[in-house]
Amino acid sequence: MEILYFGLRHNFFAFDNSYARELTGCYAPGAAAQVPAPRMVKLNRGLAAELGLDAEALDSEAGAAIFAGNSVPEGAFVLAQAYAGHQFGHFVPQLGDGRALLLGEVVDTAGRRRDLHLKGSGRTAFSRGGDGKAALGPVLREYLLGEAMHGLGVPTTRALAAVTTGEMVVREQPFPGAVLTRVAASHIRVGTFQFFASRGDTEKLRQLADYTIRRHYPGVTGYLGLLGAVIDAQASLIAHWMHIGFIHGVMNTDNMAISGETIDYGPCAFMDGYKALTVFSSIDRGGRYAYGQQPEIALWNLARFAETLLPLIGGDVEAATAELQRFGELYESYWERGMRAKLGLMTEEAGDAELARGLLQTMEAGGMDYTQTFRGLGRGVALGAWGEKWRVRLAREGATPEGRAEAMERVNPAYIARNHQVETSLAAAAEGADFGPFETLCEVLAAPFTERAGWEGYAGPAPGGNLGYKTFCGT
């Protein structure tokens, strides 16, 4: 619908809904639950500008009504997407958007097609008995983590808006209800392909694959080409995660986006003290999705994706396997490249990966903070025997110490979304309606490589560390 805004008719979005138009049968039409009192908590004005949207018009009662699901904007095609997925290794043939709705797609100022997606907007055809709602804390958590990853240069979904609904959502206790508007390159997942492959619907699988190629990988040829492109994108993404100490926490196949973006900020967190088997997720009791397991799990998920494509490549298991075998080499290449940059190495030598792993071993043995250790290297912080090896390696390069330090500070952040800071800001907002800590943390995470006076408290872990810290699925 058109919205009357300060006496003028306003069309907020120029939707072009290719998913709804081209993939009938891959979704169920939906409608958001009406809520009593939608209120804008946070509009991402920078992202709005990137999407070519009018932030002033959106930051209004009319905008809050849209982002809460009370108003359907002109041109939207509201739907819940179908998908399946392996959850902690166990296949579930039907999952789908149980508490989320796709409003539609817009083409941003760079010509990229982007989804606008409501999370916490009520029941859908895929809700499986849930209420489809979200609480304020998890909504703000996803906003913060998505912006933190974006600030760090990691491909990610992002939040355009967070609104409160004026109602309480009951979990273990009542919490303020909220809805997040998520922006993504698309919401096509490995699990989307699994949904149709598990049903033997080869024609729908082919339509989905063709659509995915057109939307995300127009330069590739054929379905093996699609597999190879997704493998490459995921190898790069997981290397990014490892470089910044990020732990996704729930790498199920329905949480692996075909586009190569990070998606679903539920039980995720950043490491403080380095430990390869760090787990924060309360539901990952066996450590399946521990920090150091993420490359292996990514490959496992990609193997499941390859299986879905077998009907489209004539059952050629050997060819699919050959593509999958490229993952290790690709991942190692991306990881080594990033670690060289973090260590201030401008050239390549055969022993660089061993040098980087030696630092990680030193950090784990000493319980050293991952982020602060790398940040300190650019300022000449000594690290015993490993530091001597590093300085010998640096001596074989011609870069000046000043130039190297500047380059290292461009890739080694001063600030990450520290767990205690995130929890403090969420508690202040959800329990005390104080959004000041949340706003400040958003500002800090938007510029993670630039140190500023007054932000010293955001640069390190909680006093005493985060022993026993757990994260939970929320939105």
C-alpha positions in Angstrom: 0.0 0.0 0.0 1.0 3.6 -0.3 1.6 5.3 3.0 0.4 8.8 3.8 3.5 10.5 5.2 3.3 14.2 6.3 0.4 14.6 3.9 2.1 13.0 0.9 1.7 9.6 -0.6 5.0 7.6 -0.2 6.1 4.4 -1.9 8.9 3.2 0.4 10.4 0.4 -1.8 10.8 -0.4 -5.4 10.3 -4.1 -5.2 11.1 -6.6 -7.9 10.3 -10.0 -6.5 12.1 -12.6 -8.7 12.0 -15.4 -6.1 8.2 -15.2 -5.8 7.8 -14.8 -9.6 10.2 -17.5 -10.8 10.0 -20.2 -8.0 6.4 -21.0 -7.4 6.2 -24.0 -5.1 9.4 -23.0 -3.2 7.4 -21.0 -0.6 4.1 -20.5 1.1 2.3 -17.2 1.0 2.3 -15.6 4.4 1.0 -12.7 6.5 2.6 -11.1 9.5 0.8 -11.1 12.9 -0.6 -7.7 13.8 1.0 -6.2 16.9 -0.4 -3.5 19.2 2.2 -0.8 19.3 5.2 -0.9 16.9 8.0 1.4 17.7 11.3 2.0 15.9 14.3 1.1 18.1 17.0 1.3 15.5 17.1 2.2 11.8 20.3 1.4 10.0 20.6 4.6 8.1 23.8 3.7 6.3 22.3 0.5 5.0 19.1 2.3 4.0 21.2 4.7 1.9 23.0 1.7 0.4 19.7 0.2 -0.6 18.5 3.5 -2.1 15.8 4.0 0.5 14.5 7.2 2.1 15.7 6.9 5.7 13.9 10.0 6.9 10.6 8.5 5.6 11.3 5.1 7.1 12.3 6.4 10.5 8.6 7.1 11.4 5.5 5.5 12.7 4.7 4.4 9.1 8.1 2.8 8.8 7.8 1.1 12.2 4.4 -0.3 11.1 6.0 -1.8 8.0 9.0 -3.3 9.9 6.7 -4.8 12.5 4.5 -6.4 9.8 1.4 -4.3 10.5 1.5 -2.6 7.1 2.3 -4.3 3.8 4.1 -1.9 1.5 3.2 -1.4 -2.1 4.8 -4.1 -4.3 5.6 -6.5 -1.5 5.0 -10.3 -2.0 5.0 -11.7 1.5 6.1 -15.3 1.7 7.7 -17.9 3.9 10.5 -19.9 2.2 10.6 -23.7 2.3 13.8 -25.5 3.2 15.0 -28.6 4.9 18.3 -29.2 6.7 20.8 -31.2 8.7 20.6 -30.0 12.3 23.6 -31.2 14.3 24.1 -34.0 11.7 20.4 -35.2 11.7 18.3 -34.6 8.6 15.0 -32.8 9.0 13.0 -32.9 5.7 10.9 -29.9 6.4 12.0 -26.8 8.3 11.2 -23.5 6.5 10.7 -20.0 7.7 8.9 -20.7 10.9 9.1 -17.2 12.3 10.2 -15.1 9.3 8.7 -13.7 6.1 10.3 -12.4 3.0 8.8 -9.0 2.1 10.4 -8.8 -1.2 13.6 -7.8 -3.1 15.1 -4.5 -3.9 18.0 -3.6 -6.2 20.5 -1.5 -4.3 22.6 1.5 -5.5 25.3 -0.9 -6.7 22.9 -2.9 -8.8 22.8 -5.9 -6.3 19.6 -7.7 -5.6 18.8 -7.8 -1.9 16.1 -9.5 0.2 14.1 -7.7 2.9 13.1 -10.3 5.4 11.2 -9.9 8.7 12.3 -12.1 11.7 9.9 -12.6 14.6 6.8 -11.6 12.6 4.5 -14.5 13.8 3.4 -17.9 12.7 3.8 -19.3 9.1 3.0 -22.5 7.4 6.4 -23.8 8.7 6.1 -22.8 12.3 5.8 -26.3 13.7 3.9 -25.3 16.7 5.9 -22.2 17.6 4.5 -18.7 18.1 6.8 -17.2 15.4 7.7 -14.3 17.6 11.1 -12.9 18.7 12.2 -11.1 21.9 14.0 -7.8 21.9 17.4 -9.1 23.2 18.0 -11.6 20.4 16.8 -9.1 17.8 19.3 -6.5 19.0 22.0 -9.2 19.2 21.6 -10.1 15.6 21.7 -6.4 14.7 25.0 -5.9 16.6 26.7 -9.1 15.4 25.7 -8.4 11.7 27.1 -4.9 11.9 30.2 -6.1 13.7 30.9 -8.6 10.9 30.2 -6.0 8.3 32.6 -3.6 10.0 35.3 -6.3 9.9 34.8 -6.8 6.2 33.1 -10.3 6.4 30.3 -11.1 4.0 27.2 -11.0 6.1 23.5 -10.5 6.3 22.7 -7.2 8.0 19.8 -5.6 9.9 18.0 -2.7 8.3 15.7 -2.1 11.3 14.7 -3.3 14.8 11.3 -2.5 16.2 9.5 -3.3 19.4 5.9 -4.6 19.1 4.3 -3.4 22.3 3.6 -7.0 23.5 5.5 -9.5 25.6 6.9 -12.7 24.3 7.0 -15.6 26.8 10.0 -17.8 26.8 11.5 -18.9 30.2 9.9 -15.6 31.3 8.2 -12.7 29.6 10.4 -10.4 27.4 9.6 -7.4 25.2 8.6 -8.5 21.7 10.5 -7.3 18.7 10.9 -7.8 14.9 14.2 -7.6 13.0 14.3 -6.6 9.3 17.2 -8.6 7.8 18.9 -7.8 4.5 20.6 -10.6 2.6 21.9 -11.2 -0.9 19.3 -14.0 -0.7 18.0 -16.5 1.8 18.7 -19.5 -0.5 20.4 -22.1 1.7 21.9 -25.6 1.3 18.7 -26.7 3.0 16.6 -25.1 0.3 18.2 -27.5 -2.2 17.8 -30.4 0.3 14.1 -29.7 0.5 13.5 -30.6 -3.1 16.2 -33.2 -3.5 14.8 -35.2 -0.6 11.4 -35.2 -2.3 12.9 -36.4 -5.6 11.5 -33.2 -7.3 14.2 -32.9 -10.0 12.3 -30.3 -12.0 11.9 -27.9 -9.0 15.6 -28.6 -8.1 16.6 -27.6 -11.6 14.5 -24.4 -11.5 16.1 -23.5 -8.1 19.6 -24.2 -9.4 19.1 -22.1 -12.6 17.7 -19.3 -10.5 20.6 -19.4 -8.1 23.1 -19.3 -11.0 21.4 -16.3 -12.5 21.1 -14.4 -9.2 24.5 -15.2 -7.6 26.9 -16.8 -10.0 26.0 -15.6 -13.6 29.5 -16.2 -14.8 29.5 -20.0 -14.1 28.6 -22.7 -16.5 26.5 -25.7 -15.6 25.6 -27.2 -12.2 29.2 -28.4 -11.5 30.2 -24.8 -12.0 27.6 -23.8 -9.4 29.0 -26.3 -7.0 32.5 -25.0 -7.5 31.5 -21.4 -7.1 29.7 -22.1 -3.8 32.7 -24.1 -2.5 35.0 -21.2 -3.3 32.6 -18.7 -1.6 32.4 -20.8 1.5 36.1 -21.5 1.7 36.7 -17.7 1.6 34.0 -17.1 4.2 35.2 -19.6 6.7 38.7 -18.3 6.4 37.4 -14.9 7.3 35.7 -16.3 10.4 38.9 -18.0 11.5 40.9 -14.8 11.0 38.8 -12.8 13.5 38.1 -15.6 16.1 34.4 -15.9 15.2 32.4 -18.9 16.2 29.1 -19.3 14.4 27.8 -21.9 16.8 25.1 -23.6 14.7 26.5 -24.5 11.3 23.5 -26.6 10.2 22.9 -26.9 6.5 19.9 -24.6 6.7 22.2 -21.9 8.1 24.7 -22.1 5.1 23.8 -19.5 2.6 24.5 -20.3 -1.1 25.5 -16.7 -1.6 28.5 -17.0 0.7 27.2 -14.6 3.4 27.2 -15.3 7.1 23.6 -16.0 8.1 21.8 -16.6 11.4 23.4 -14.9 14.5 21.9 -17.2 17.2 24.4 -18.8 19.5 27.5 -17.1 17.9 30.3 -15.3 19.7 33.9 -14.1 19.3 36.7 -15.8 21.2 38.6 -14.0 23.9 41.5 -16.3 25.0 42.6 -18.4 22.0 41.5 -22.1 22.2 40.9 -24.1 19.1 38.0 -26.1 20.6 36.2 -23.1 22.0 32.4 -23.6 22.1 29.9 -21.0 23.4 26.6 -22.5 22.2 24.5 -24.0 24.9 23.1 -26.6 22.5 26.4 -27.7 21.1 27.2 -30.1 23.9 29.5 -32.3 21.8 31.6 -29.5 20.3 30.5 -30.2 16.7 30.6 -26.6 15.8 33.7 -25.5 17.8 35.9 -22.8 16.4 38.5 -25.2 15.1 35.9 -27.5 13.6 34.4 -24.9 11.3 36.4 -25.7 8.1 35.6 -29.4 8.5 31.9 -28.7 9.0 31.8 -26.4 6.1 33.1 -29.2 3.9 30.6 -31.6 5.4 27.8 -29.2 4.5 29.1 -28.7 1.0 29.1 -32.4 0.5 25.4 -32.4 1.4 24.9 -29.6 -1.2 26.8 -31.7 -3.8 24.5 -34.6 -3.1 21.5 -32.5 -4.0 23.0 -31.6 -7.4 23.7 -35.2 -8.4 20.3 -35.5 -10.3 21.3 -32.5 -12.3 24.8 -33.7 -13.2 23.8 -37.2 -14.3 24.7 -38.8 -11.0 28.4 -38.1 -11.6 29.7 -38.7 -8.1 33.3 -38.6 -9.3 33.0 -35.2 -10.7 31.2 -33.8 -7.6 33.9 -35.4 -5.4 36.6 -33.8 -7.4 35.0 -30.4 -6.8 34.7 -31.0 -3.1 38.4 -32.0 -2.9 39.2 -28.4 -4.0 37.8 -27.0 -0.7 40.9 -27.8 1.4 43.3 -26.2 -1.0 41.0 -23.1 -1.5 40.5 -22.7 2.2 44.2 -23.1 3.0 45.0 -20.5 0.4 42.5 -18.0 1.8 43.6 -18.7 5.3 47.3 -18.3 4.6 46.7 -15.1 2.7 44.8 -13.6 5.6 47.3 -14.8 8.2 50.2 -13.3 6.3 48.4 -9.9 6.4 47.7 -10.3 10.1 51.4 -11.1 10.7 52.6 -8.1 8.6 54.1 -10.3 5.9 54.2 -8.7 2.4 55.7 -11.6 0.5 55.1 -15.3 0.4 57.4 -18.0 1.8 56.8 -21.7 2.1 57.0 -21.7 5.9 54.5 -18.9 6.5 51.6 -21.2 7.4 53.8 -23.1 9.9 54.8 -19.7 11.4 51.1 -18.7 11.8 50.2 -22.0 13.4 53.1 -21.6 15.7 51.7 -18.4 17.0 48.3 -20.0 17.6 50.0 -22.7 19.6 51.8 -20.1 21.6 48.6 -18.2 22.2 46.7 -21.4 23.3 49.5 -22.5 25.7 49.5 -19.0 27.3 45.8 -18.4 27.3 46.4 -15.2 25.3 43.6 -13.0 23.9 43.2 -13.6 20.2 42.3 -10.1 19.1 44.7 -8.2 21.4 47.6 -10.5 20.5 47.4 -9.7 16.8 46.8 -6.0 17.4 49.9 -5.9 19.6 52.1 -7.5 17.0 52.0 -4.3 14.9 53.5 -2.4 17.8 56.4 -4.8 18.4 55.0 -6.8 21.3 57.5 -9.6 22.0 56.3 -13.2 22.2 59.3 -15.2 23.3 60.8 -17.9 21.1 58.0 -17.5 18.5 58.6 -13.8 18.3 62.3 -14.4 17.5 61.2 -16.6 14.5 58.8 -13.9 13.4 61.4 -11.2 13.5 63.8 -13.3 11.5 61.1 -13.8 8.9 60.3 -10.0 8.8 64.0 -9.2 8.3 63.8 -10.9 4.9 61.4 -8.2 3.7 62.0 -4.6 2.8 59.0 -3.0 4.4 59.6 -0.3 7.0 58.3 -0.9 10.5 56.0 2.1 10.2 54.5 0.9 6.9 54.1 -2.7 8.3 52.4 -1.5 11.5 49.9 0.6 9.5 49.1 -2.4 7.2 48.7 -4.7 10.2 46.3 -2.3 12.0 44.1 -2.3 8.8 43.5 -6.0 9.2 43.8 -6.6 13.0 40.9 -5.0 14.7 41.1 -3.1 18.0 37.4 -3.9 18.8 35.2 -6.9 18.3 31.8 -7.7 19.6 33.1 -8.7 23.1 30.7 -11.1 24.8 30.4 -9.1 28.0 29.8 -5.8 26.2 27.1 -7.4 24.0 25.4 -8.9 27.0 25.6 -5.6 29.0 24.1 -3.6 26.1 21.3 -6.2 25.6 20.4 -6.3 29.2 20.2 -2.5 29.5 17.9 -2.4 26.5 15.7 -5.4 27.2 15.4 -5.0 31.0 15.8 -1.3 31.6 14.7 0.2 28.2 18.1 1.9 28.2 19.4 1.9 24.6 22.5 4.0 25.3 24.9 1.1 25.7 23.5 -0.5 22.5 23.9 2.7 20.5 27.5 3.2 21.7 28.5 -0.4 20.9 27.0 0.0 17.4 29.3 3.0 17.0 32.3 1.2 18.2 31.7 -1.9 16.0 31.2 0.2 12.9 34.9 1.3 13.1 36.7 -1.7 14.5 40.2 -0.8 13.2 40.3 2.8 14.5 41.2 3.3 18.1 39.6 6.3 19.8 40.0 7.9 23.2 37.2 6.8 25.6 36.8 3.4 23.9 39.5 1.6 25.9 36.9 -0.4 27.8 35.8 -2.0 24.5 39.2 -3.3 23.6 39.6 -6.3 26.0 37.8 -9.2 27.5 35.8 -9.1 30.7 37.8 -9.0 33.9 38.4 -12.6 34.8 37.6 -13.7 31.3 34.4 -15.4 30.1 34.7 -18.8 31.8 31.4 -20.6 31.5 29.9 -18.1 29.1 27.0 -19.6 27.0 25.0 -18.3 24.1 21.5 -19.3 23.1 19.3 -19.5 20.0 17.1 -16.5 20.1 15.3 -15.0 17.1 
